[in-house]
Amino acid sequence: MNMKNFLISCCLFSVAGAAFSQPVGTSASGSNSFINYQKTFPRPSESFARKEDTLQKQFKEKKLTWPAKYIYIRSFKYDSQLEVWVKQEIKESFKLFKTYKVCALAGSLGPKRMEGDYQVPEGFYYINEFNPKSSYYLSLGINYPNESDKVLSDSLRPGSAIYIHGSCVTVGCIPITDEQIDELYILAAHAKNSGQDFIPVHIFPIKFDVERSANYLSSLTKDDAALKKFAGSMEDAYNYFEKHRQLPMVMIGDKGQYIINDAPLRKPEVIIEEKPVKKAPVVHRTRKIDEVTDAVHQWPQYPGGGEAFMKFLDKTGSDMFSFLPKGVKKAFVQVEFVVDKDGIPVNFKVLKGINEQGFIDELITRLESMATWSPAILHDKPVAKKMVQTIVVQ
């Protein structure tokens, strides 16, 4: 097979310098270390003062050597977890240090493929930026889009600026609490200071050995061959690490697909039987709209602003919990609709998340009850504007 690229998970890469990285000409020890450089910024300096001693004690309690020379981060979207694994030598097996709860995730399961889809990426990445002046307290950037994303995503607008950050809010990143990003930032800084320039970050759709999560992914991918194949390669990498506690070698094929070297066989699929339910078709609010404008001077405004809109979506997601398919406890549902030039939301469509028609009809019916918007404006005139929004049903 003609391999387009190699992406080695232990991170033997070369890339352009990252923002707020160690200054050129400095060493990993002494007065010009990366640690000391980070301490010149107020937030990291306070973090080290507040958290470093606590981290050392946590390492000691778990019989781990401080500081870790190598760390590995893996995150699970559906399970809302972020794990930190550590070791001292390349040939050692990784040991789990800590699992953090991810505050929230935008989008649904599946990879990020374009700017503005609110998706958290899935795939194999590394930290390429330490940002001590983040709008979300502290943040660690990842190298999205990677070489696979550049092949498979929108060539003009694949999206960018994906971070692990604090403040516990998100529009497509991985948010944790300020207390947790304090710890992760320090761990990552120490690893970089010890010479680990490319800290791997693997983002999975689910924890593949959790039955509830596997059932949900199976139901989501049963009619989506491309997503099923993508999830399969992610599971190969997950199984390899679970077996060896070492990072797999991940290769990128000529079509952008991930290929996992020496991956163990995956478990048989969990098949969920669903009995078809015949119902009369539901008529939804649709309009023929001649032109939907892409670029506008002012986006549509929901009455009460973004906060009021998010409250409406949160309530809708909560109310829809009882309509989830059997065995599904949580779903990320991506919805498209158009705010017409008179502000009426119309033409609702479920893009991702749940493909059961009864659920879709019920969700759209509830969404059609939302208030009338102030329409988008272009050249001082109201225009129709397409919107894409993710609703968390739980």
Secondary structure, 3 states (H helix, E strand, C coil): CCEEEEEECCCCCCCCCCCCCCCCCCCCCHHHCHHHHHCCCHHHHHHHHHHHHHHHHHHHHCCCCCCCCEEEEEEECCCCEEEEEEECCCCCCCEEEEEEECCCCCCCCCCCCCCCCCCCCCEEEEEEEEEEEECCEEEEEECCCCHHHHHHCCCCCCCCCCEEECCCCCCCCEECCHHHHHHHHHHHHHHHHCCCCCCEEEEECCCCCCHHHHHHHHHHHCCCHHHHHHHHHHHHHHHHHHHHCCCCEEEEECCCCEEECCCCCCCCCCCCCCCCCCCCCCCCCCCCCCCCECCCCECCECCCHHHHHHHHHHHHHHHCHHHCCCCCCCEEEEEEEEECCCCCEEEEEEEECCCCHHHHHHHHHHHCCCCCCECEEECCEEECEEEEEEEEEC
